[in-house]
């Protein structure tokens, strides 16, 4: 598997070269949110606000009114928790073209509850006019700026940073409100997002070898959530639907899928894999994914329960799971 470093840092510099209206805003986490290369390349288009996220979002709204396209960079948790009122009144209500790039979503940070954005999708989904995107690999990161820029209104992006795998072909970019179909099958419909897709891909390869047929969709657009492929996959699943996400089970991908199924009158079983209704503590990504039941083995166990059959899959069968250094020089998880 190809691993790439600082994908967003290099991508936004190249992408913004002929877009002088694009400006980058940072709140004292410039390097940690991979905005440092943009700052060094286009210093006149970079603005540092210190620890003042509320002010930063209000200024971003003002910039958008003047014809600029501000890209706000900081940790995901600091965008929606610290500046929610400013996002609602200065950005979402006037429906302005502000792009909020949130790094370390969910349990990607070892910083504990103060730094873990585990309910950001739930909060931002409730805001009128808001679009929500989530990246799952290097190809998603490389193409999410095009997708966001095409939206005529505010966009919140759950962004990956540091050392990122390339799971999808570079020639097949993210598409707005269209899931990637990663495998086709009729037993189970599996919908995943973010870092959980990589875990799911390892599990599905083993499950397929054990005779389980899975329709696997990687979801990158969490709002709007009207991709017809979601309902088609759910309707065609013999046993039911499983969702898997790096977010609370309340208000995220699983909830969005449940809403679609209920509104369509689809009476299928739905199992949601995600962070339980608890605050997580500080630990590595691998530790927390295992502890909270977000890893490949957790998916295997849910599939076994759904099909009513023990498949005999062990940790050794999933030994190809990649383990990333917690504090690599690419800042995979460190602050």
N, C-alpha and C positions, 0 to 999 in steps of 0.2 A: 504493500500500500504506500502510495506517495504521500509524504508529509511536507507541508510548506510552512514557512515561518513569516509572521507579520504580513499576512496577505492583504488585510485592509490598509495597512500603512502605505504599501506600495501602490495598491489599486486606486485609492482616492487621489493620490498625487497625479497619476496618469489620467484618470478619468476627468479630473477637474481642470486639466491643462487648458482646454479651449472653452471653459465655462466660467468666465470671469464673475458671473453672478453668484457663484458658489463660495461661501465663507464657512470657516470652521470655528466653533466656539468650544472652549474647554473650561472645566472647573477644577483646576489644580491637579488634574490627573492626565495631563497631556501625554506623557510617555506611556502611562498605564492603559490609556485608551487609544494607543497607536495613532495619535494626532501629531506626534513630534516631527515626523518627516514632512507633513504638510506645512507645519509651522516654519520649518527651515527652508522649504522650497518657495512658499508664498507668504512671507512674513506680513505683507500688507493685507492679507485676507484671513489672518488668524487673530483671534481675540481670546485672551485669558481672563477669566472672571474670578479666580480664586475660589474660596469656599462660599459661593453665593449662587446656588442653583436657581433659587427663586428669581433673582435679578436676571440671571442668564436667560431663562425661558421668556421673561417679559421682553427683554431686549431682542431676543430672537423673533418674537412676534412683531416688534417694531421694524426690524430689518426686513422681514418678509413683506410688510406693508409698503416698504420703499423699493421693492423689486428684487431684493437679494434672495438667495436661497440658503438659509443658515442650516448647517449640519452640527447639531449639538452633540458633543462627545463627553461621556462620563460613564461611570458604572450604572447599570440598569437601575439598581435600587435607589440611587440618588436622584434619578430623573423623576420617577412617578411618586415616590414617597415624600421627598422634600419640596417638590415644586408642583404638586397636583393642582392647587388652586390656580397658579399661574398658567399651567398647561390648559386647564379648562377654560379660563376666562380670556387669556391673552393669545391662545393658539387655536384651540378646538372650536370655541364659540364663533370666532370670526372666520374659521375654516382657512387658516393660513398655511402656506407652503413651508412649514418647519419640519425638518427631519431630525428625529431624536435617536441617536445611535447608542444603545445601552449595552455595555459590555458586562461579562460575568453574570449572565442570567441564571436564575435558579441556584443550584448548588455548585456551580463552577468555581466559586470562591471559597477558600477555607476560612473566611473571616467570620463565620457564624451568622447569627440572626440579623445583626446590624447591616451586613453586607449582602445578604442573600435575597435576591428578587424572586421570591417563590409565589407571589400573587400578583405580579405586574400585569400579566395578560388579563386576569379577571378585572383588575381596576381599569385598565385602558380600554378593554372591550366595551365597558359601560359608557364611555365618552362618545357622544355623537360626533360624527365627521372623522373619527380616528380610524386610520388603517394600521394594521399590525402585521409585521413580517418577521419571520424567524429563519436564521441560517443554520444549516446542518453540516456543511463541509466547505472546502475551499472554493468550489465552483459556485456555490450559493453566495459566498462572501464576495466573489469577483463580480457577480451579476446583480446583487441586490440593490446597488446604487441606481442602476438603470430602471429597475422596477419601481423603486421609491420615487425617483424623479418624475416618472410618468403619472404619478398620482397628484391630482389637483386639490391638495389639502394636506393636513398634518399626517405624518407617518412615524410610527414607533418601530424600531428594528432591534430585535434581540440578536446581538452580534457576537461572533466567536473571535478570539484573538490568539496570539502566540503561535503554537505549533498545531496545525490543523490538517486533518487527512483530506485527501481528495477522493470522495466516494463516487462522484458522478462525473461523467465525461465533460471535459472543459468546453466542448462544442455544444453542450446542451444546457444553456443557462436557465436560471430560475424564471418561471412564468407567473405572472400575476393571477392569483385565484385559481391556479391549476396545480394539482398535486402531481408529483412524479410517481409513476407506476413502476415499482421496483421488482415485483414478481406478480404472477397471475395464478389464481387458484380459486377453489370453490368451497373449501372447508371453513376457513376463517378469513374475515376481513380485518386487516391490521393497519391502523393509522398511527404514524409516529411523527415526531417533530424534533428539531434540534439535535442534541447529542444522543438522544435515545435511538435515533435511526441507525446509527453505527452499531449500537448494541443489538438492535433488532435484526440487522442484516446478518450478523454472526449466528444468531439463534435460528433464523429462518433457513439458513443453508443446512443446518443440522436437522431441523424439523422436516425439511423437504426430503432429506435422505431417509427419514423414518416414515415417510408416506403421508405427511400432513400437507395438504394443498392450501397455500396462503396467498391471498390477494393483498400485497403490501403497498401502501401508499405513503409517500413522504410529503408531509404538509408544510408549506412555507408561508402561506397566507392564512392567518388566523382571524382576520377581519378585513373585508367581508368574508363570509364562509358559505359560499353558494356554489362551489364546484360540484357539478352533477356527478362527477366520478365518485364522490363520497357516498352518496345515497345508492348509486349503482353497485358499489362494492358491498355495502351493508346488505342490500336486498339479495345479493347473490350468494351470501355466506350461509353454508349449511348449518353450522353450529352457533355462529354469532360473531360479534365484533369486539375487538380489543383495541384500546387506545393506549399510547405510551408517551409520556412527556416529562420534561424536566421542569415541572411546575406543580403547584397544588392541584389535587384532583378536583378542587372546587373552582370553577370559572375558567378553566383553560380549554385545551383541545378536547378532552373527554366530555366536558360540558357542551361544547359547541356541537360535537357529534351527536350527543344525546338530544339536543334541541332539534337537530335536523331529522333524526329518526322519529321522534315523537310527533313533530309537526307533519311528517309524511304518513303517520299512522303505521309505521313499520314495527311490528311486534317481534323484535329480535333481542336476544340476550346481549348485554353490553357490559364488558369488564374494563374498568379504568385503572391503568397503571400510572402512578404519579406519586408526588409527595403527599403523604397522609395529612390530615388536618392538624399538623403540628409545626412548630418552629424547628428547623434543623440546627445542629450545632456545628462548630468548626471542625473540619477534617478534610482529607483529600477527596478529590472527585471519585476515585475508585472506591474508597471506603464508604462514602455516603451513598453511592449508587447501590452498593451491595446492601448496606444497612437499611435503606429506605425502599428496597425492592424495585430498583429502576434498571437493573442490568439484564444481560442476556439470559441468565439462569432464571431470573424472576419471570421473564416472558415464557420460558419453557414450562415452568410450573403452572402458569395460568392457562397455557394451551392444553396441558395435560388435564387440568380440571375441566376445561370446556369440552374436550372430546371424550372425557371419561375414560382415559386410558393412560397408564404409565408407560412412558416411551423409553425409559432407561437411559436418558441423557445425563451425563455427569459433567462436573467442572472440567474434567480432562478432555471431554469432547469439545468443549468451548475454549480450549487452551490457546487458540489463535487470537484471543482477545488482546488488543494492544493496551499496554500500560504506559502512560505518559508520565515523565518525571514531574513531580509536584512543583518544584521550583526550578524549571529549566531556564536557560538564558532567554528563551522566547516568551517568558511570563505566561506559561499556560494557565497557571492558577494564582500565582503570587500576586500581591497587591501592587 
